[in-house]
Amino acid sequence: MTDRNIRVEPVVGHAVEDQEVEIVERKGLGHPDSICDGIAEAVSKALAQAYLDRVGEVLHYNTDETQLVAGSAAPAFGGGEVLEPIYLLITGRATKEYRGTKIPAETIALRAARDYFAERFPELEFGTDVTVDVELGEGSGDLQGVFDDEGRRVPMANDTSFGVGHAPLTETEQVVLGTERRLNGPYADDNPAVGQDIKVMGKREGDRIDVTVAAAVVDGYVASLDEYDDVVDGIRGYVHDLAGDITDREVRVHVNTADDYDEGSIYLTTTGTSAEQGDDGSVGRGNRSNGLITPNRSMSMEATSGKNPVNHIGKIYNLLSTEIAESVVDEVDGIREIRIRLLSRIGEPIDDPHVSDASLVTADGISVADIEEEVTRIVDRELADVTSITQRVIDGELSTF
């Protein structure tokens, strides 16, 4: 039997799929908040890898305070222009010297940001359409002390905090997540008029799902209002078909509902993101670490992106709790829904939370007592392997937003 404090109990209330109303949101890759999340995490991974390459271990840092100030643009059919660039400030803490080795943390951060924009935002010219500053201070002495390995196999928690995860995704969650990822993936590859700023809101009332999509359209690929309308119609049909592959419920799809064709007010952009026109952004204001915003679920308000993957609980426990939830559902029969909550205490080993709570909704005929031992075993196993999260984050295997 494990010495870890693991609790298994029934969920209070109904499974989300049984609730009358469900709301799910995802802010897409090009949403200003997601841009900040993406840059913060790209810089985090670059710093972690640089520390490993130069000194053999990941040193103290965090980049989870990145901020975006919107620019301004004049979109026009056939191609407009950026009038004032988007401004991005990468800020946080980093170790810049370790045992005589100097590490150019700010140069590493700037290079990571440049590469991130080049790979994901083809309509944004780095240095012209978007300008970036990097201001990384040194870490506080007490937190660096908590971080210092001192030969320990398992790092000590940097904070008293918690992470939350759940599984499986409901049909509405699957539709919302799949919509943005496919529109910003295979669909955009064939339809360059679709910009990266795609926000999806799902609402289920009973057995009817409404999917509302706000999709930036890139002006350089549409020559008229009719062509813009064709882009919107194409998105609507694609999302409806995608949802039909996930659910048998009635689905209605709405795209760019604020458009007013008579007034010529449409979601037309020059760069594919609302960040070009008055929409600011910040790390941690968007998707949780599973890629969704889910008010029907328990959620942590921690910013996951940009935090150090060695001992920063706001990152590790949110990722780990989701991994645990998915493992339990995959391996144990009779679970309709599971929520995992992990609470740390600063200075204590991250593989031994202050409490690990698994709350279940089971299928008819199965009690929590029937499967409690098996669930506990899996939670204990995954906690024992918590340090694997670090390398998986650095390698890009785990998404933080």
C-alpha positions in Angstrom: 0.0 0.0 0.0 1.3 3.5 -0.8 2.5 6.0 1.8 1.2 8.8 -0.4 -1.9 10.6 0.7 -4.3 9.5 -2.0 -8.1 9.9 -1.6 -10.7 8.3 -3.9 -14.3 9.5 -3.6 -17.5 10.0 -5.6 -18.1 13.3 -7.4 -20.6 15.5 -5.8 -23.4 16.2 -8.3 -23.9 15.0 -11.9 -21.4 14.1 -14.6 -21.0 17.0 -17.0 -22.6 15.0 -19.8 -25.7 14.7 -17.6 -25.9 18.4 -16.8 -28.5 20.4 -18.7 -26.2 23.2 -19.7 -22.5 22.9 -20.7 -20.2 25.7 -21.8 -16.8 25.1 -23.4 -14.3 27.6 -24.9 -11.0 27.5 -26.8 -8.9 30.5 -27.7 -7.0 29.5 -30.9 -3.3 29.8 -31.8 -3.5 33.4 -33.0 -5.6 34.8 -30.1 -3.5 37.4 -28.3 -3.7 35.4 -25.0 -2.6 32.3 -26.9 0.2 34.2 -28.6 1.5 35.1 -25.2 1.1 31.5 -24.0 2.9 30.2 -27.1 5.8 32.6 -26.9 6.2 32.1 -23.1 6.4 28.3 -23.6 8.7 28.5 -26.6 11.1 30.7 -24.6 10.8 28.3 -21.6 11.7 25.3 -23.6 14.6 27.1 -25.3 16.0 28.2 -21.9 15.6 24.7 -20.4 17.4 23.1 -23.4 20.2 25.7 -23.3 20.8 25.1 -19.6 21.0 21.4 -20.2 23.4 21.9 -23.1 25.6 24.3 -21.3 25.7 23.1 -17.7 24.0 19.8 -17.7 20.8 20.7 -15.7 17.8 23.0 -15.9 18.4 26.1 -13.9 15.9 28.4 -12.1 13.8 30.5 -14.5 10.2 31.4 -15.4 8.8 33.4 -18.4 5.1 33.3 -17.5 4.6 37.0 -17.4 4.7 37.7 -21.1 2.5 40.5 -22.3 1.1 41.7 -25.6 0.0 45.2 -26.6 -2.1 45.3 -29.7 -1.1 47.3 -32.8 -3.3 48.8 -35.4 -3.9 47.9 -39.0 -6.0 49.0 -42.1 -7.3 45.8 -43.6 -8.6 46.0 -47.2 -9.8 43.5 -49.8 -6.7 42.3 -51.7 -4.3 43.3 -48.9 -4.1 46.1 -46.3 -1.2 47.2 -44.1 -0.1 47.3 -40.5 -0.1 50.9 -39.2 1.4 50.3 -35.8 3.2 47.1 -34.9 2.1 44.6 -32.2 4.4 44.9 -29.2 5.4 41.9 -27.1 7.2 42.0 -23.8 8.9 38.8 -22.7 9.5 39.1 -19.0 10.2 36.9 -16.0 13.3 35.5 -14.3 16.3 33.6 -15.5 19.7 32.4 -14.3 22.3 34.1 -16.4 25.5 32.8 -14.7 26.1 29.4 -13.1 29.4 28.3 -11.6 31.4 30.6 -13.9 29.4 29.8 -17.0 27.5 32.7 -18.5 24.2 32.0 -20.3 22.8 34.6 -22.7 19.2 34.2 -21.5 17.8 37.2 -23.2 19.4 36.4 -26.6 18.0 32.8 -26.3 14.5 34.2 -25.5 14.6 36.6 -28.5 15.7 33.9 -30.9 13.0 31.5 -29.6 10.3 34.2 -30.1 11.5 35.0 -33.6 11.4 31.3 -34.6 7.9 30.8 -33.1 6.5 33.6 -35.1 8.2 32.5 -38.3 6.8 29.0 -38.0 3.2 29.8 -37.0 2.3 33.2 -38.3 3.2 33.6 -42.0 1.5 36.9 -42.4 3.4 38.6 -39.5 6.8 40.0 -40.2 9.0 39.8 -37.1 10.6 43.1 -36.3 8.1 45.1 -38.5 4.6 43.9 -37.8 5.6 42.7 -34.3 8.3 44.1 -32.1 9.7 42.2 -29.1 11.5 43.3 -26.0 13.1 40.9 -23.4 13.5 41.8 -19.8 14.5 38.8 -17.6 15.6 39.5 -14.1 17.4 37.2 -11.7 15.4 34.9 -9.5 14.7 35.5 -5.8 17.2 33.9 -3.5 14.7 31.9 -1.4 13.0 30.4 -4.5 16.4 29.5 -6.0 17.2 27.7 -2.8 14.0 25.7 -3.1 15.0 24.9 -6.7 18.5 23.9 -6.0 18.8 20.1 -6.5 21.4 19.4 -3.8 21.7 15.8 -5.1 18.0 15.0 -4.6 16.4 12.6 -7.0 13.0 14.4 -6.8 12.8 18.2 -6.8 11.1 20.2 -4.1 7.9 22.1 -4.8 8.5 25.8 -5.6 5.1 26.8 -4.2 2.1 25.7 -2.2 -0.3 25.4 -5.1 -2.5 22.9 -6.9 -3.3 21.4 -10.3 -6.5 20.0 -11.7 -7.3 17.6 -14.5 -10.2 15.6 -15.9 -11.1 12.8 -18.3 -12.6 11.9 -20.6 -13.6 14.9 -22.6 -17.3 15.4 -23.2 -18.6 15.5 -26.8 -18.9 19.3 -26.5 -15.3 19.6 -25.4 -14.1 17.3 -28.2 -16.0 19.4 -30.8 -14.6 22.7 -29.5 -11.0 21.4 -29.2 -11.2 19.6 -32.6 -12.7 22.6 -34.4 -9.8 25.0 -33.6 -7.1 22.4 -34.0 -8.4 21.3 -37.4 -9.1 24.8 -38.7 -5.6 25.9 -37.7 -4.2 22.7 -39.1 -5.3 20.7 -42.2 -8.0 23.2 -43.1 -5.8 26.3 -43.0 -3.2 24.4 -45.1 -5.7 24.4 -48.0 -7.4 27.7 -47.2 -4.8 30.4 -46.4 -7.5 33.0 -46.2 -8.3 31.6 -42.7 -6.1 33.4 -40.1 -4.7 31.8 -37.0 -7.0 33.8 -34.6 -9.8 31.3 -34.3 -11.9 31.4 -31.1 -14.5 28.7 -30.5 -17.3 28.7 -28.0 -19.5 25.6 -27.5 -22.8 25.6 -25.7 -24.8 22.5 -25.1 -28.4 22.7 -23.9 -29.9 19.3 -23.4 -29.0 17.5 -26.6 -28.4 20.5 -28.9 -24.9 21.9 -29.3 -24.3 25.4 -30.7 -20.7 26.1 -31.9 -19.9 29.7 -32.3 -16.6 30.4 -34.3 -14.9 33.7 -34.6 -12.4 33.3 -37.4 -10.0 36.1 -38.6 -9.9 36.2 -42.4 -6.7 37.4 -44.1 -7.4 40.3 -46.5 -4.6 39.4 -49.0 -6.5 36.2 -50.0 -10.0 37.7 -50.5 -10.8 40.3 -53.2 -14.4 41.0 -52.4 -17.2 40.6 -49.9 -18.5 37.6 -51.9 -15.1 35.9 -51.5 -15.1 36.7 -47.8 -18.6 35.2 -47.5 -17.4 32.1 -49.3 -14.6 31.7 -46.7 -17.2 32.0 -43.9 -19.5 29.5 -45.6 -16.6 27.0 -46.0 -15.7 27.2 -42.3 -19.4 26.7 -41.3 -19.7 23.5 -43.4 -16.4 22.1 -42.4 -17.1 22.5 -38.7 -20.6 21.0 -39.0 -19.1 17.9 -40.7 -16.4 17.6 -38.1 -18.9 17.8 -35.3 -21.0 15.2 -37.0 -18.1 12.7 -36.7 -17.9 13.3 -32.9 -21.6 13.4 -31.8 -25.1 12.3 -32.8 -26.5 15.4 -31.0 -28.0 18.2 -33.1 -25.3 20.7 -33.9 -25.7 24.2 -35.2 -22.6 26.2 -36.3 -22.4 30.0 -36.3 -19.4 31.8 -37.8 -18.4 35.5 -37.4 -21.8 36.4 -35.9 -20.8 40.1 -35.4 -20.5 40.7 -39.1 -22.7 43.3 -40.7 -22.5 43.0 -44.4 -24.8 46.0 -45.0 -22.4 48.2 -43.0 -19.3 46.6 -44.4 -18.3 45.5 -40.8 -16.6 42.1 -41.1 -13.8 40.2 -39.4 -11.1 41.1 -42.0 -7.5 41.3 -40.9 -4.1 41.9 -42.5 -2.2 39.5 -40.3 -4.7 36.9 -39.3 -5.0 38.0 -35.7 -7.0 40.5 -33.7 -3.8 41.5 -32.0 -3.3 43.9 -35.0 -6.3 45.9 -34.0 -6.8 46.7 -30.3 -6.9 43.2 -28.7 -4.2 42.9 -26.0 -3.0 39.6 -24.5 -1.4 38.0 -21.4 -0.1 34.6 -20.4 -2.6 32.6 -18.4 -5.8 34.4 -19.4 -6.7 31.8 -22.0 -6.9 28.0 -22.2 -6.0 25.7 -19.3 -3.3 23.1 -19.9 -5.7 20.7 -21.6 -6.4 23.3 -24.3 -9.9 24.3 -23.0 -11.7 26.7 -20.8 -14.4 24.7 -19.0 -16.6 26.4 -16.5 -18.5 23.2 -15.8 -15.3 21.7 -14.5 -12.9 22.4 -11.6 -10.0 24.5 -13.0 -6.7 26.0 -11.7 -6.2 29.7 -12.5 -2.4 29.1 -12.7 -0.6 30.2 -15.9 0.9 26.9 -17.1 2.9 28.3 -20.1 6.4 29.7 -19.4 6.8 28.1 -15.9 9.9 26.0 -15.2 9.1 22.3 -15.9 11.4 21.0 -13.1 9.5 22.1 -9.9 7.0 24.7 -10.7 3.7 23.3 -9.5 1.5 25.5 -11.6 2.9 23.7 -14.6 3.7 20.2 -13.4 0.6 19.4 -11.4 -1.8 20.7 -14.0 -0.1 18.6 -16.7 0.3 15.6 -14.4 -3.3 15.7 -13.1 -4.6 15.5 -16.7 -2.2 12.6 -17.5 -3.4 10.7 -14.4 -7.0 11.3 -15.2 -6.5 10.0 -18.8 -4.5 6.9 -17.6 -7.2 6.0 -15.1 -10.0 6.2 -17.6 -7.9 4.2 -20.1 -7.1 1.4 -17.7 -10.1 1.1 -15.4 -13.5 0.0 -16.6 -16.7 1.6 -15.4 -15.6 5.2 -15.0 -17.8 7.8 -16.7 -15.8 10.8 -15.4 -12.8 11.5 -13.2 -11.4 14.7 -11.7 -7.9 14.7 -10.3 -6.7 17.4 -7.8 -3.1 17.6 -6.7 -2.0 19.9 -3.9 1.6 20.7 -3.2 3.4 22.2 -0.2 6.4 24.4 -0.8 9.7 22.7 0.0 8.2 19.2 -0.1 9.0 16.5 -2.8 6.8 17.0 -5.9 6.2 13.2 -6.1 4.4 13.3 -2.7 1.6 15.9 -2.8 0.0 17.2 0.4 -3.1 15.4 -1.0 -4.0 13.7 -4.2 -7.8 13.6 -4.7 -9.6 11.4 -7.3 -13.3 12.1 -7.6 -15.3 9.7 -9.8 -18.6 9.2 -11.5 -19.0 5.5 -12.1 -21.2 3.6 -14.5 -24.4 1.9 -13.3 -23.7 -1.1 -11.2 -20.2 -0.1 -10.2 -19.4 1.6 -7.0 -16.3 3.7 -6.1 -15.4 1.0 -3.6 -15.2 -1.6 -6.4 -12.4 0.2 -8.2 -10.8 2.3 -5.4 -7.7 0.1 -5.1 -7.0 0.1 -8.8 -7.4 3.8 -9.1 -5.1 4.4 -6.1 -2.5 2.2 -7.7 -2.5 4.2 -11.0 -2.4 7.5 -9.2 0.5 6.3 -7.1 2.4 5.0 -10.1 2.0 8.2 -12.1 3.1 10.3 -9.1 6.2 8.2 -8.8 7.1 9.1 -12.4 6.4 12.8 -12.0 9.9 13.8 -13.1 9.3 12.4 -16.6 7.0 15.4 -17.1 10.1 17.7 -17.2 11.7 16.2 -20.3 8.4 15.6 -22.1 7.7 19.3 -21.8 11.2 20.3 -23.0 10.8 17.9 -25.9 7.4 19.5 -26.9 5.4 16.3 -26.2 3.0 18.1 -23.8 1.1 21.2 -24.8 0.4 23.8 -22.1 -2.5 25.6 -23.8 
